[in-house]
């Protein structure tokens, strides 16, 4: 048997809009935290950053920040599509 991943169905436009707004607010909060804690003047002064949330296949879900062309590059930063969840785990042995 193989487990297939299916996206939950959003049944009405109101639920979809609530979800979209929540995801955008998460991205904006992540961007604010990045800017607030950054050391580099590139981030702090020129705001050269973006925050993206990708699905398991590397597709853009949300993107926030000043530099929107980063969104397209983010999808190439992870594993290729179809390889989500197949990362090799490193098992460390604990000392007695």
Helices and strands as residue ranges (DSSP letters): H 13-37, H 41-44, E 50-54, E 60-65, H 70-74
